[in-house]
Every structure is written in C-alpha cells, then in structure tokens.
Amino acid sequence: MAHTYEELHKMTVAQLREVAVAQDSDDLDGFKSMHKAPLLAQLCKVLGIDPHEHHTATGLDKAAVKAQMRELRGARLAALEAHDHTELRIVRRKIHRLNRKIRRATT
C-alpha cells in the first residue's frame, strides 16, 4: 500500500512500527526502539516520500501581493522617518491584511 506523509504523520508509533516491519530494508535497523520523529523520517526516506507538507497559495497571484508588500515596506519606512503615526498605522494594517490574504489562500 502506498502511503503519504499525511497518513504516516497521523499514525501512532505502534502503527509506524507495523509499517516498518512490512518494509524489508536495512535502513530501518533499530526501528523498534525509535521514537516517532526519527522513525517517521526513516520511513519517509525508505518509502521515497517527501518528509514535509507543501502548501500552495491557490486563487491568488502571490508574486503580485509580495511586490505590493515590498512597496508598502518602503512607505512604512518613510512614515517612520517622518514621524507620521497615522500613516504608519495605515500602512502597517495594509501589510498585515496582505499577509493574512496570503495565509487564507494557502491550502
């Protein structure tokens, strides 16, 4: 059975050890005494699975949003130097909203 990282990550240590028994590999020596984190890493290596989750931003042009954030950072610096606290607050809120927009779009 082909496993994914998400499936393996949700398994208990006992279940991971059962998967390790099914694999006949020398890289899994000592799996019965391993804790979950190193056992999961070794299993991913043996099974050829990417050992971490990848998230992508969908429905959003992330590069354009990042470019807009870079422009706002310049405006934030200018507001800081000018001691314009109202403008500084507005720019910081815009940067924060854009960051949240990227996070919401990430799945």
C-alpha positions as a Markdown table, in Angstrom:
| # | Residue | x | y | z |
|---|---|---|---|---|
| 1 | Met | 0.0 | 0.0 | 0.0 |
| 2 | Ala | 1.4 | 3.4 | -0.9 |
| 3 | His | 1.5 | 5.8 | 2.0 |
| 4 | Thr | 1.5 | 9.6 | 2.0 |
| 5 | Tyr | 3.3 | 11.8 | 4.5 |
| 6 | Glu | 0.0 | 12.9 | 6.0 |
| 7 | Glu | -1.1 | 9.3 | 6.6 |
| 8 | Leu | 2.2 | 8.4 | 8.2 |
| 9 | His | 2.2 | 11.5 | 10.3 |
| 10 | Lys | -1.2 | 10.7 | 11.8 |
| 11 | Met | -0.3 | 7.2 | 12.7 |
| 12 | Thr | 0.8 | 6.1 | 16.2 |
| 13 | Val | 4.3 | 4.8 | 16.9 |
| 14 | Ala | 2.9 | 1.3 | 17.0 |
| 15 | Gln | 1.3 | 1.7 | 13.6 |
| 16 | Leu | 4.5 | 3.1 | 12.2 |
| 17 | Arg | 6.4 | 0.2 | 13.6 |
| 18 | Glu | 4.0 | -2.2 | 11.8 |
| 19 | Val | 4.7 | -0.4 | 8.5 |
| 20 | Ala | 8.4 | -0.6 | 9.2 |
| 21 | Val | 8.1 | -4.4 | 9.7 |
| 22 | Ala | 6.4 | -4.7 | 6.3 |
| 23 | Gln | 9.3 | -2.9 | 4.7 |
| 24 | Asp | 12.4 | -5.1 | 4.3 |
| 25 | Ser | 15.1 | -2.5 | 4.5 |
| 26 | Asp | 18.5 | -2.3 | 6.2 |
| 27 | Asp | 17.9 | 1.5 | 6.7 |
| 28 | Leu | 15.3 | 0.7 | 9.3 |
| 29 | Asp | 17.6 | -1.1 | 11.8 |
| 30 | Gly | 16.5 | -0.5 | 15.4 |
| 31 | Phe | 13.0 | 0.8 | 14.5 |
| 32 | Lys | 11.5 | -1.0 | 17.5 |
| 33 | Ser | 13.3 | 1.4 | 19.9 |
| 34 | Met | 12.9 | 4.6 | 17.8 |
| 35 | His | 10.6 | 7.4 | 18.8 |
| 36 | Lys | 8.0 | 8.7 | 16.4 |
| 37 | Ala | 10.0 | 11.6 | 14.8 |
| 38 | Pro | 13.1 | 9.7 | 13.8 |
| 39 | Leu | 11.0 | 6.7 | 12.8 |
| 40 | Leu | 8.8 | 8.8 | 10.6 |
| 41 | Ala | 11.9 | 10.4 | 9.0 |
| 42 | Gln | 13.5 | 7.0 | 8.3 |
| 43 | Leu | 10.2 | 5.6 | 6.9 |
| 44 | Cys | 9.9 | 8.6 | 4.6 |
| 45 | Lys | 13.4 | 8.0 | 3.4 |
| 46 | Val | 12.9 | 4.3 | 2.7 |
| 47 | Leu | 9.5 | 4.8 | 1.0 |
| 48 | Gly | 10.7 | 7.7 | -1.0 |
| 49 | Ile | 8.2 | 10.2 | 0.4 |
| 50 | Asp | 8.9 | 13.9 | 0.7 |
| 51 | Pro | 9.2 | 14.3 | 4.5 |
| 52 | His | 7.2 | 17.5 | 4.9 |
| 53 | Glu | 3.9 | 19.0 | 3.7 |
| 54 | His | 3.9 | 21.6 | 0.9 |
| 55 | His | 1.4 | 24.3 | 0.9 |
| 56 | Thr | 0.5 | 26.4 | -2.1 |
| 57 | Ala | -1.5 | 29.6 | -2.5 |
| 58 | Thr | -4.4 | 29.0 | -4.7 |
| 59 | Gly | -6.6 | 31.6 | -6.4 |
| 60 | Leu | -4.1 | 34.4 | -5.7 |
| 61 | Asp | -1.2 | 35.9 | -7.5 |
| 62 | Lys | 1.3 | 35.6 | -4.7 |
| 63 | Ala | 4.1 | 37.4 | -6.5 |
| 64 | Ala | 1.9 | 40.5 | -7.1 |
| 65 | Val | 0.9 | 40.6 | -3.4 |
| 66 | Lys | 4.5 | 40.2 | -2.3 |
| 67 | Ala | 5.5 | 43.1 | -4.7 |
| 68 | Gln | 2.8 | 45.2 | -3.2 |
| 69 | Met | 4.0 | 44.4 | 0.3 |
| 70 | Arg | 7.6 | 45.5 | -0.7 |
| 71 | Glu | 6.2 | 48.8 | -1.8 |
| 72 | Leu | 4.3 | 49.2 | 1.4 |
| 73 | Arg | 7.5 | 48.4 | 3.4 |
| 74 | Gly | 9.1 | 51.4 | 1.7 |
| 75 | Ala | 6.1 | 53.6 | 2.6 |
| 76 | Arg | 6.3 | 52.3 | 6.2 |
| 77 | Leu | 9.9 | 53.3 | 6.4 |
| 78 | Ala | 9.1 | 56.8 | 5.1 |
| 79 | Ala | 6.3 | 57.2 | 7.6 |
| 80 | Leu | 8.6 | 56.1 | 10.4 |
| 81 | Glu | 11.2 | 58.7 | 9.4 |
| 82 | Ala | 8.6 | 61.4 | 9.0 |
| 83 | His | 7.1 | 60.5 | 12.4 |
| 84 | Asp | 3.7 | 60.3 | 10.8 |
| 85 | His | 1.9 | 57.9 | 13.2 |
| 86 | Thr | -1.4 | 57.8 | 11.4 |
| 87 | Glu | 0.1 | 57.0 | 8.1 |
| 88 | Leu | 2.4 | 54.4 | 9.8 |
| 89 | Arg | -0.7 | 52.7 | 11.3 |
| 90 | Ile | -2.5 | 52.6 | 8.0 |
| 91 | Val | 0.5 | 51.1 | 6.1 |
| 92 | Arg | 1.1 | 48.5 | 8.8 |
| 93 | Arg | -2.5 | 47.4 | 8.7 |
| 94 | Lys | -2.3 | 47.1 | 4.9 |
| 95 | Ile | 0.8 | 44.9 | 5.2 |
| 96 | His | -1.0 | 42.8 | 7.8 |
| 97 | Arg | -4.1 | 42.4 | 5.7 |
| 98 | Leu | -2.0 | 41.3 | 2.7 |
| 99 | Asn | -0.1 | 38.7 | 4.9 |
| 100 | Arg | -3.5 | 37.4 | 6.1 |
| 101 | Lys | -4.7 | 37.3 | 2.5 |
| 102 | Ile | -1.8 | 35.0 | 1.5 |
| 103 | Arg | -2.4 | 32.8 | 4.6 |
| 104 | Arg | -6.1 | 32.4 | 3.8 |
| 105 | Ala | -5.3 | 31.4 | 0.2 |
| 106 | Thr | -2.7 | 28.8 | 1.3 |
| 107 | Thr | -4.0 | 25.3 | 1.4 |
